[in-house]
Structure formats: C-alpha cells, structure tokens
Amino acid sequence: LSTFSFVKDSKQMTKVFEDIDFAFLVIFTIELGMQFSVYLMNLFKDGWLVFDFTLILFSWAFAGVTIIRSFRIFRALRLFARVGALKEMVSALIITLPQMGAILAVFGLLYFIFSVMLTLLYKDLYEEEYLALYGDEPDLFGRLDLTLMTLFFLMSTDNWNDIIKVDNGTFKIMWYLLLIFMLVS
C-alpha cells in the first residue's frame, strides 16, 4: 500500500506507515528475544530462526533503507516449515523437479524448432513488403530473436490477433503453424 501515490504524496500517511512498520519491527524483535531466551545458542542451529535473526538485525541496522523493509515479507515463508500440508506440497514439488525439468526441456526444444522454422520460412516477409498492407507492422520473423519474441507473445496470448492478422491469406500454412504452436504451448 505504501507505494500508492495517495500514501507517497501525503506526509501524514507516510508517517502512519512508518509508525506501523516500526511497531512490527519492535514486535518481531520481542519475538526473536523470546526465542533466544528459550533456545539460547541453539537458535543458530535452526535455519528459519537464523533467517529471522538476520532479517531483524539488518532491519535495525539499515532502518532508513526501504528495500530491507520489503525483505521482511519473506518471514511468511516460515509457514512452509510449520504447516504440514504446505510442507508436503513443497516436498512433492521438489520430488517432481526432474520431471518438470524434462517437460521444460521438451517444450524449449519445440519452441526453438518452431522459431527456426518460422524464421527460415518467413524472414523476408517484411523486406518483400507483404506486411505493407497493415501499415507500420514490425518485422515479426526477420531474425531468430524476433521470431522467439513473436512466439513468446503467441504463447502468452498477448496481442496474438495482431500477429495472426499478418497472414492475410497469402501464406495459409503460416496460420496453421502458428495455431499448432499456440495449442502446444
């Protein structure tokens, strides 16, 4: 909330947010002090408590630096260690990382194959003024990097209709190739 203009532009609202931030820092410090009184030096054997200690120490040391304050949000990650269902979910994700990596590699290979194929087939569209019908169209397939970006836009369905309209019926196979890529991705 503190990034909104109604907060940044108002000195009173900024002061309120700074006071709330300071109150949370004091609460976190008291919590850490209580944990230290219970665990003593064993506190430094638990990774999450060391994380808290480091975060709070840096928050006090660099109180004026805004970015340090924003790192405190990572305290919520402790929930993964304390809530059983979240711990199981993270364990399952870690176990499936090799399979997800293989899927990512296959998709990356398909992405590259489509990029090379479309670049080789349609790199001269812009130079031969096939895109002149649409005015100031960018060169979508002229180089491999441009084709990679065009396919990324298609994959994310961002402005896909502008990309598809490039094929004005002259290149019927382009439409099919782009459609197949969109379905695969």
PyMOL commands that set and color helices and strands:
alter all, ss='L'
color gray80, all
select helices_A, chain A and resi 5-8+11-45+47-61+66-82+84-95+97-122+130-134+144-155+160-164+172-184
alter helices_A, ss='H'
color red, helices_A
deselect
rebuild
show_as cartoon
